[in-house]
Amino acid sequence: MTEEQQKQLGKILWAIADKLRGAMNADDFRDYMLSFLFLRYLSDNYEAAAKKELGKEYPGPNGHITPLQRWYEENPDDVDEFEKLMRRRMHYVIEPDYLWGNIADMARRQDDDLLETLRLAFKHIEDDSFGKSFQGLFSEINLYSEKLGKKPKEKNTKLCSIITEIAKGLSKFSSEQDILGDAYEYLIGQFAAGSGKKAGEFYTPQQVSDILSAIVTLDGQDPSLGKKKHLDSVFDFACGSGSLLLNVRNRITKDGGTIGRISGQEKNITTYNLARMNMLLHGVKDSEFEIFHGDTLVNDWDKLREANPAKKPYFDAIVANPPFSYRWEPSDAIADDVRFKSHGLAPKSAADFAFLLHGFHYLSDQGTMAIILPHGVLFRGGAEASIRKKLLDDGHIDTVIGLPANLFYSTGIPVCVLVLKKCKKPDDVLFINASGEGNFEKGKRQNQLLPTHIEKIVETYQFRKEDDRYSKRVPIETIRDEHGYNLNISRYVSLTEVEEQVDLEEVHETLEAIELKIDAALRKHNKFLEELGLSTLPDHGPQGM
């Protein structure tokens, strides 16, 4: 699918959302629309695979809405074996009554049973479709909400109109496997733009995501060697809708590389469900990813609480965009938590370093971590200064990247990207100040990083380039001895042009010489006037200086 087609489809679907949501707010309507796209995606892929497996046995419609309905009716004794085969091939099954084709036809006919069929379809996908349970996948979608209508018939009618319009919009495009994944990502971005500060809970702008994914997929020890061929594991402990994880996967696989296990954690239940759908929509099999619903700071995921060091999970790449300056209440026990006890606890007023240390604890020795944080982590004092000092003394902070203001839907403040490694070669820190004029494109509501801007940031990191008023490598000793472990980017890479030094003595001598020339010229002029018998000008003389 071309970028232009993706935008066109996205605009069509967004127009449908804008038209049909009525009094419903954008966040609520998002959950309905994205769930229907998800059902359409699963159905398309399942029917395509079924047609391939059944070959000549795959029937034509012949009065049935979907060919599989007819095949199930004509081959009842073979259904169990067929579904076992599909589970091996596709990792899931969908019963014919719950396929998108049947749902869309019921909507077109304004069938009174649509609402109940949808409920059963969602329950079937959660409980039975996949080899493992996807319990609660549609838990935030209330098919009986009064926002759809007061009476059951009104709710049914509203759902019929939504599904019919989506079906019409999608019918104008081919059924390529990536088309709905692209549309899903586009709509998440559009809903995020309309959600203001709430968007920070689930969405990282694509341009920022591109920077992080490019950094963590380069060789960890020597980025100049280029992109890794394989990532064994990638982790995002505040994964939102999963866009960052998918961006890392796409970055590795588009050039023929491979990726192993994808892991994410998300506290918000709605966003957690978005992330699981997003993975499946982009062709990530249920056996290839694991998204956990839980609190990162409390660390309630058993997988991460493994006490045996030999079984403890480590990740080759860690990316994260945690909530900025999140207030937390660390218990007394957390002070002894293995994640924090070597560095100290982040203050209650800002959990930024708590998130960072959580991720860093699970970084592999050869891995790379890139995390988006507010600028305050670079210079704030107290407990944060102690944590920063420990990380610097141990040589774990590799690069500090300052980004322009107003890139995020959730905040207008400028943010930074910290790149951390457990075993890094350079004994300096690379500072990149990408917030200056010419390094981004100003917009009316949001600023933008264009591909050229992103490429400049990534290349500067990859080859550790130094560039006046853009980037500089600073020895740890300088940061320690001259700046007291302060990482404020402007201390090292100022955007202010250096004013030319003026030699006052030289200027004074020049002015004196000029005055002497003026005086000589005046004398000559007056002598000429005297010869003509005219009045002369008053003498200037060097005393005027």
C-alpha positions in Angstrom: 0.0 0.0 0.0 1.4 3.3 -1.0 1.7 6.2 1.4 -0.9 8.1 -0.6 -3.3 5.2 -0.5 -2.8 5.0 3.2 -3.6 8.6 3.7 -6.6 8.4 1.4 -8.1 5.4 3.3 -7.3 7.1 6.6 -9.1 10.3 5.6 -12.1 8.3 4.4 -12.3 6.4 7.7 -11.7 9.5 9.8 -14.5 11.3 7.9 -16.8 8.4 8.7 -15.8 8.7 12.4 -16.4 12.5 12.4 -19.8 12.0 10.7 -21.2 9.2 12.8 -20.0 9.7 16.3 -22.6 12.3 17.0 -22.7 13.2 20.7 -20.1 10.5 21.5 -16.7 11.8 22.4 -13.7 10.8 20.1 -12.2 8.5 22.7 -15.3 6.4 23.0 -16.0 6.2 19.3 -12.3 5.3 18.7 -12.8 2.0 20.5 -15.8 1.0 18.4 -14.3 1.9 15.1 -10.9 0.3 15.7 -12.6 -2.9 17.0 -14.5 -3.2 13.7 -11.3 -2.6 11.7 -9.7 -5.4 13.8 -12.6 -7.8 13.1 -12.4 -7.0 9.3 -8.6 -7.7 9.4 -8.9 -11.0 11.1 -11.7 -12.1 8.8 -9.9 -11.1 5.6 -6.7 -13.0 6.6 -8.6 -16.0 7.8 -10.7 -16.3 4.7 -7.7 -15.9 2.4 -5.9 -18.7 4.3 -8.9 -20.9 4.2 -9.3 -20.5 0.5 -5.6 -21.4 0.0 -5.9 -24.5 2.3 -9.2 -25.8 0.8 -8.2 -25.1 -2.8 -10.8 -26.5 -5.2 -13.0 -27.4 -2.3 -13.5 -23.8 -1.4 -17.1 -23.0 -2.5 -18.6 -20.0 -4.2 -21.2 -18.0 -2.3 -24.3 -19.6 -3.8 -26.7 -17.6 -1.7 -24.4 -17.7 1.3 -22.8 -14.5 2.6 -19.4 -16.1 3.1 -18.2 -19.2 1.2 -17.1 -20.7 4.5 -20.6 -20.8 5.8 -21.5 -23.1 2.9 -18.4 -25.3 3.4 -19.2 -25.7 7.1 -22.8 -26.7 6.3 -21.7 -29.2 3.6 -18.7 -30.7 5.6 -19.8 -30.9 9.3 -17.6 -34.0 9.9 -14.5 -32.2 8.6 -14.9 -28.9 10.6 -12.8 -30.0 13.6 -9.9 -31.2 11.5 -10.1 -28.0 9.4 -10.0 -25.8 12.4 -7.0 -27.7 13.9 -5.2 -27.1 10.6 -6.1 -23.3 10.6 -4.8 -23.0 14.2 -1.5 -24.3 13.0 -1.4 -22.1 10.0 -3.0 -18.9 11.3 -2.9 -19.3 15.1 -6.6 -18.6 15.2 -10.0 -19.5 13.8 -13.2 -17.6 13.3 -16.6 -19.3 13.0 -18.4 -18.3 9.7 -21.2 -16.4 11.5 -18.7 -14.0 13.0 -16.8 -13.2 9.9 -16.8 -9.6 8.8 -18.7 -10.4 5.6 -21.6 -11.7 7.5 -21.5 -8.9 10.1 -21.4 -6.2 7.3 -24.3 -7.9 5.4 -26.4 -7.9 8.6 -25.6 -4.2 9.0 -26.6 -3.5 5.4 -29.9 -5.3 5.9 -30.5 -3.5 9.3 -30.8 -6.9 10.9 -32.3 -6.7 14.4 -29.8 -9.4 15.6 -26.7 -7.5 14.7 -25.9 -6.3 18.2 -26.2 -9.7 19.7 -24.2 -11.3 16.9 -21.4 -8.7 17.5 -21.4 -9.5 21.2 -21.0 -13.2 20.5 -18.4 -12.5 17.9 -16.3 -10.5 20.3 -16.7 -13.2 23.0 -15.7 -15.9 20.5 -12.5 -14.0 19.6 -11.6 -13.4 23.2 -12.2 -16.9 24.4 -11.9 -19.4 21.6 -10.3 -18.0 18.4 -6.7 -18.1 19.5 -4.5 -20.7 21.1 -4.3 -18.6 24.2 -7.0 -16.5 25.7 -7.3 -12.8 24.8 -9.6 -12.2 27.7 -10.9 -8.6 27.9 -9.8 -7.7 24.4 -13.1 -5.9 23.8 -13.8 -5.1 27.5 -13.9 -1.3 26.9 -16.5 -1.6 24.0 -20.0 -1.3 25.5 -22.4 -2.5 22.8 -25.2 -1.6 25.1 -24.1 2.0 25.9 -26.7 4.7 25.9 -24.4 6.7 23.8 -25.4 4.4 20.9 -29.1 5.0 21.7 -31.6 4.7 24.6 -33.5 1.7 23.3 -32.0 -1.6 22.0 -33.4 -1.0 18.5 -31.7 2.5 18.5 -28.4 1.0 19.5 -28.7 -1.7 16.8 -29.5 0.9 14.2 -26.5 3.0 15.2 -24.2 0.1 14.9 -25.7 -0.9 11.6 -24.9 2.6 10.2 -21.4 2.7 11.5 -20.5 -0.8 10.1 -22.2 -0.1 6.8 -20.2 3.1 6.3 -16.9 1.4 7.2 -17.7 -1.4 4.8 -18.4 1.1 2.0 -15.2 3.0 2.8 -13.0 -0.2 2.8 -14.6 -1.6 -0.4 -12.8 1.1 -2.4 -9.4 -0.4 -1.5 -7.7 -3.7 -2.1 -7.5 -6.3 0.6 -3.7 -6.3 1.0 -2.6 -7.6 4.4 -1.0 -4.4 5.6 -3.9 -2.0 4.5 -5.9 -2.2 7.7 -2.8 -2.1 9.9 -1.8 1.1 8.2 -5.3 2.5 8.5 -5.4 1.5 12.2 -2.1 3.4 12.9 -3.4 6.5 11.0 -6.6 6.5 13.0 -4.8 6.2 16.3 -2.8 9.2 15.3 -5.9 11.2 14.3 -7.7 10.3 17.5 -4.6 11.2 19.5 -4.6 14.6 17.8 -8.2 15.2 18.9 -7.6 14.0 22.4 -5.1 16.6 23.6 -3.3 15.7 26.8 -5.0 12.3 27.0 -3.0 11.3 23.9 0.1 11.1 25.9 -1.3 7.9 27.4 -1.2 5.9 24.3 0.6 7.6 21.3 4.1 8.5 20.4 4.3 10.7 17.3 5.7 8.7 14.4 8.6 11.1 13.8 9.8 10.7 17.4 9.2 6.9 17.2 11.4 6.8 14.1 14.3 8.3 16.0 14.1 5.8 18.8 13.7 2.8 16.6 16.6 3.8 14.4 18.9 4.2 17.4 18.1 0.9 19.1 18.4 -1.2 15.9 22.0 0.0 15.2 24.9 -2.1 16.6 25.0 -1.5 20.3 28.8 -1.4 20.7 29.7 0.4 17.5 26.7 2.0 15.8 28.9 3.0 12.8 28.8 -0.7 11.8 25.2 -0.2 10.9 21.9 -2.0 11.6 21.7 -5.3 13.4 20.6 -8.3 11.4 18.7 -9.8 14.4 17.1 -8.5 17.6 16.5 -11.3 20.0 14.1 -9.3 22.1 12.6 -5.8 22.4 10.7 -4.2 25.3 8.6 -1.2 26.0 7.5 -0.9 29.6 5.0 1.9 28.9 3.9 0.7 25.5 0.6 2.6 25.0 -0.9 1.4 21.7 2.3 -0.4 20.8 3.4 1.9 18.0 7.0 2.1 19.2 7.4 -1.7 19.4 6.0 -2.1 15.9 8.3 0.6 14.6 11.3 -1.3 15.9 10.0 -4.5 14.3 9.4 -2.7 10.9 12.9 -1.1 11.1 14.6 -4.5 11.5 12.4 -6.6 9.1 12.1 -4.2 6.1 15.8 -4.9 5.1 15.5 -8.7 5.7 16.4 -8.8 9.3 14.7 -10.8 12.0 13.2 -10.1 15.4 12.5 -12.5 18.3 10.1 -11.8 21.2 8.2 -8.5 21.5 7.3 -7.6 25.0 5.3 -4.6 26.3 3.6 -3.4 29.5 0.7 -1.0 29.8 -1.3 0.2 32.8 -4.3 1.7 31.1 -6.8 -1.1 30.2 -8.2 0.6 27.1 -4.7 1.3 25.8 -3.6 -2.2 26.7 -6.4 -3.6 24.5 -5.4 -1.2 21.6 -1.8 -2.5 21.8 -2.9 -6.2 21.6 -5.1 -5.5 18.6 -2.4 -3.4 17.0 0.1 -6.3 17.2 -2.3 -8.7 15.5 -3.3 -6.2 12.9 0.3 -5.8 11.8 0.8 -9.5 11.3 2.5 -10.3 14.6 1.4 -13.7 15.7 0.0 -14.2 19.2 3.1 -16.5 19.9 5.5 -13.7 18.9 4.4 -11.0 21.4 3.3 -10.6 25.0 1.6 -7.4 26.3 1.1 -7.4 30.0 -1.6 -5.3 31.8 -0.1 -3.9 35.0 1.8 -1.2 36.8 5.4 -0.8 35.7 6.6 1.0 38.8 5.1 -1.5 41.2 6.6 -4.2 38.9 3.6 -6.6 39.2 4.6 -8.7 36.1 5.8 -12.1 37.5 8.0 -12.6 34.4 10.1 -9.5 35.5 10.2 -10.5 39.1 12.3 -13.6 38.5 14.7 -13.9 41.4 17.0 -16.4 39.6 19.6 -14.3 37.6 19.9 -17.1 35.1 16.2 -16.9 34.3 15.8 -13.1 34.5 14.7 -11.6 31.2 17.1 -9.2 29.4 16.3 -7.3 26.2 18.4 -6.3 23.3 16.4 -3.1 22.6 14.4 -1.1 25.1 12.3 1.9 24.0 9.9 3.9 26.1 7.8 7.1 26.2 6.6 7.0 29.9 4.3 9.7 31.3 6.3 12.9 32.0 7.0 13.9 35.7 4.5 11.3 36.9 3.7 11.6 40.7 4.2 8.3 42.5 4.2 7.0 46.1 7.1 4.6 46.5 6.7 2.3 49.5 9.5 1.6 52.0 10.0 -1.8 50.3 10.6 -0.2 47.0 13.7 1.5 48.3 15.3 -2.0 48.5 14.0 -3.0 45.1 16.8 -4.5 43.0 15.9 -2.0 40.2 16.6 1.1 42.4 18.8 0.2 45.4 22.1 0.8 43.5 21.1 4.2 42.3 18.4 5.6 44.7 14.8 6.4 44.5 13.3 9.1 42.2 11.4 11.8 44.1 7.7 11.5 44.6 7.1 14.6 42.5 8.6 13.0 39.3 9.0 9.3 38.6 11.0 9.9 35.4 14.2 8.2 36.8 12.1 5.4 38.3 10.9 4.5 34.8 14.4 4.9 33.4 16.0 2.6 36.0 13.2 0.0 35.6 14.0 -0.3 31.9 17.7 -0.1 32.4 17.6 -3.0 34.9 16.4 -5.3 32.1 18.8 -4.1 29.4 21.2 -6.7 28.0 24.9 -6.1 28.2 25.1 -5.5 24.4 21.7 -3.8 24.1 20.6 -0.2 23.7 17.9 1.7 25.5 16.3 4.9 24.2 13.8 6.7 26.4 11.9 10.0 26.0 12.0 12.2 29.1 11.4 15.9 30.1 14.5 18.1 30.2 14.3 18.3 34.0 16.0 15.0 34.4 19.2 16.6 32.9 19.7 19.2 35.6 17.3 18.8 38.6 19.0 18.4 42.0 18.3 16.3 45.0 17.7 12.5 44.5 17.7 13.0 40.7 21.2 14.5 40.8 22.5 11.5 42.7 21.0 9.1 40.2 22.4 11.0 37.3 25.8 11.1 38.9 25.8 7.3 39.4 24.8 6.6 35.8 27.5 9.0 34.5 30.2 7.6 36.8 29.4 4.1 35.7 29.6 5.2 32.0 26.0 4.3 31.1 24.8 7.5 29.6 25.8 7.4 25.9 23.9 10.2 24.2 21.6 13.1 25.1 19.4 14.4 22.3 17.3 17.6 22.7 14.2 17.8 20.5 12.1 20.8 19.5 9.2 22.0 21.5 5.6 21.2 20.6 6.1 17.8 18.9 3.7 15.9 21.2 0.0 16.0 21.4 0.2 15.7 25.2 2.5 18.6 25.9 4.1 21.6 24.3 7.4 21.4 26.3 10.6 20.3 24.6 11.8 16.8 25.5 15.0 14.9 25.3 16.0 11.4 24.4 18.5 9.6 26.6 20.4 6.7 25.1 21.8 4.3 27.7 24.1 1.3 27.4 25.6 -1.1 30.0 28.8 -1.6 28.1 29.7 1.4 25.9 33.1 2.1 24.3 33.3 5.9 24.2 34.4 7.6 27.5 32.4 10.7 26.6 28.8 11.7 26.2 27.4 12.8 22.8 25.2 15.9 23.0 22.8 16.6 20.1 20.9 19.9 20.2 18.2 19.4 17.5 15.9 22.1 18.8 17.4 25.0 16.8 15.9 26.8 13.8 16.4 24.8 10.6 16.2 21.4 12.5 12.4 21.2 12.4 9.4 22.6 10.5 7.2 24.9 12.4 3.4 24.2 12.3 0.4 26.1 13.4 -0.5 23.5 16.1 2.4 21.0 16.1 6.0 21.3 15.0 7.3 18.5 12.7 10.5 16.7 12.2 10.9 16.0 8.5 12.8 12.9 7.2 15.9 15.0 6.6 15.8 16.2 10.2 15.4 12.7 11.5 18.2 11.4 9.3 20.6 14.1 10.6 19.9 13.1 14.2 20.4 9.4 13.5 23.6 9.9 11.5 25.0 12.2 14.1 24.4 9.5 16.7 25.6 6.6 14.5 28.9 8.2 13.5 29.3 10.3 16.7 29.7 13.5 14.6 30.6 16.9 16.0 29.0 19.9 14.4 29.1 23.5 15.6 25.9 24.6 17.3 24.4 21.1 16.8 26.5 18.3 18.4 29.5 17.8 20.6 31.3 14.9 22.4 32.1 15.8 26.0 34.4 13.8 28.2 32.9 12.5 31.4 35.6 14.4 33.4 34.4 17.7 31.9 30.8 17.0 32.8 32.0 16.0 36.3 34.6 18.6 37.1 33.4 21.7 35.2 29.6 21.2 35.3 28.9 19.2 38.4 27.2 16.3 36.5 24.7 18.8 35.0 23.6 17.5 31.6 21.7 20.6 30.4 22.3 20.5 26.7 22.8 24.2 26.2 25.9 24.1 28.5 27.6 22.0 25.9 25.9 22.8 22.6 24.7 26.4 22.5 22.5 27.6 19.7 23.7 31.2 20.2 26.1 32.4 17.6 29.4 33.4 19.1 29.9 37.2 18.7 33.1 38.2 17.1 35.7 39.5 19.7 36.4 43.2 19.3 40.0 44.5 19.9 39.3 47.9 21.4 42.9 49.0 21.2 43.0 48.2 17.5 39.7 50.0 16.9 41.0 53.0 18.7 44.1 53.2 16.6 42.0 52.8 13.4 39.7 55.7 14.5 42.7 57.9 15.2 44.1 57.2 11.7 40.7 58.1 10.2 40.6 61.4 12.2 44.0 62.3 11.0 42.9 61.8 7.4 39.8 63.8 7.9 41.9 66.7 9.4 44.3 66.6 6.5 41.5 66.7 4.0 39.9 69.6 5.8 43.1 71.7 5.8 43.5 71.1 2.1 39.8 72.1 1.5 40.2 75.3 3.6 43.4 76.3 1.7 41.5 76.0 -1.5 38.7 78.2 -0.2 41.2 80.8 1.0 42.7 81.1 -2.5 39.2 81.7 -3.8 38.6 84.3 -1.1 35.7 82.3 0.5 34.9 81.5 4.1 36.7 78.4 5.5 35.2 75.5 7.6 36.1 75.4 11.3 39.2 73.3 12.1 38.4 69.7 13.1 41.6 68.5 14.7 42.4 65.2 16.5 41.2 66.8 19.8 37.7 66.0 18.6 38.3 62.5 19.5 
